[in-house]
């Protein structure tokens, strides 16, 4: 993810006006190509992927992402997620 791909996502959503929108933060899952070779995907995370830290959803405003990219910190990713939801304004 980069700030540019976030804007591309917002532009795409504005063009197609979805009825519903669920913007989730990527959660790396063990034993997948991304976790086995994160260098191929420009993604990294701190420490081991512990099962208690793996979840699909959490409480809005309390997101704690594990992953980051070279262009976006974990905090940037949360801010981007909130920005997309705010800009598009579509219910979940």
FENPEPE-V30816 format. One line per field, one symbol per residue. psi: psi as a letter, one per 40 degrees, with the letter a starting at -180 (. if undefined). burial: b if it has 16 or more other ideal C-beta (glycine too) atoms within 10 Angstrom, else e. A space follows every 10 residues. Layout:
BEGIN
psi=???
burial=???
END
This chain:
BEGIN
psi=iidddddddd dddddegidi hhhihhhhhi fiddddgdde efiiihaigh deehidiahh efhgidiiid ehiddddddd ddddddddfh i.
burial=beeeebeebb eebeeeeeee eeeebebbee eeeeeeeeee eebebeeebe eeeeeeeeee eebebbbbbe ebebebbbeb bebbbeebee ee
END
